[in-house]
């Protein structure tokens, strides 16, 4: 049983180590053929759109085609296994979304090779985008700020409800984290159809709070259908300077979707470093940033070491929340 419970990646890494020894390091001329980037997300999803914009920019820099390979399913396990088994030569990369890192090992429905841990399972290259959670409320309840929400929740334990895209999703975890740091209790109301499905209940006041990436709330916020409360980013965002952050009330609070770029274990350091430099160049593209910003996604430069540190800090932040959710939903 112990052997069965070991992550698949450890086995894959050992198998690939020998292949790396004989693999020539060709960083100076890299790449001289098309590069594949595997994604755990389905075509047309927010992560997929981000990756396609990135692949276009990398293609310009490299003068080579960069192919997006969508392999969704099994909670990310399919894509992770395919990426781990790829030749460690830099020509197959992987863009796992936040959910592949923020999984509770051994919990029901969580694959054996989850969560991904850097640099044990993959070599970090860099951070790509953050898609912070935007939080809004029903106009019928009269909230103007996050402190208003917390004050009401403290006076009325369990009475204030919030709409999420589903149990265990980042929208749910964000509100669980807020409840922990604020010391309040609210009621989860999941909507499989996302914010659009929840909006009638939010507008009527039956559900008090709704949160999602900006793309899911843009029309409601810009049309004053709901009250914009805050964004769960580390700092105020460009284009949203008048919208406070949750961190202004609870320092250090940050929540949202994000993506990083990684390579199979055994990929030569020179190749990883070359890709990291070129990733930074791609992230500086004004055109790509304009398109991403319009979707509520924001690029952020991180070195490979910073990328590892960030993923580990996110796992540490979310672990008690994931354990809390698992206890409450056995």
C-alpha angles and dihedrals in degrees: 000000000000091000091047091053094054113106117263089230094069090059092045092049092053092049092049095047092079092049090054094055092065096035112109116236106233102167094141093060097032121166110026095155138033118300125217124213115195118212130194090209130091122249112276095024121127091256091048092052090051092050094048091052089048094047090053091054094045089049090057092050095046100037087227134105114262111206124206112217112195113204107163125167144081092053091296096309094116095055093041092053092048092050093047091052094050120109109271095234102108094256093102117050132171134222108195117185124231093266091067090060096038100062127116110238112236095012118134111280095013114125119238092245092055139134104043112228124195131252093003096066102024137006112251119236104170150307118272116185143344121215103193123202116257115209125209137168141208113276087220091070096054098227116156102172142020090256087058090055094047093047090053092045091052092052093044109036113201095359099098113080131200132202121229137174090247146318112295095014121125090260089058094043091049092058092043088055092048091051091051096049093042096042095232138124124228134170123252118224111182121204117194088198092059127223093334090060092045098047099086090056092045093049092050092048095242086119116035106198135036129181137181141129111300093258090066095048103031098105094044093048098043091044092051090238088132133022114258107227111168148318123241096226126122092246136011110285128241108259090022100063094138093055112090122225123237085235089068086068098031110027115226095020111143130156137162146097119299142171135211133190118234140170133217116274109267096040106140114260091233090059093046090050092049092051091046091055092048091046089057089052091051092049089055091062108123091203094052092045092051091053093046094045090054087058093049093255122127130194121229129188117231132164118232089261092049090048091055092047091050095051092047091049090049091051091050091048095050101037096085089045092051090048090050091051091047092051092050093045107038 
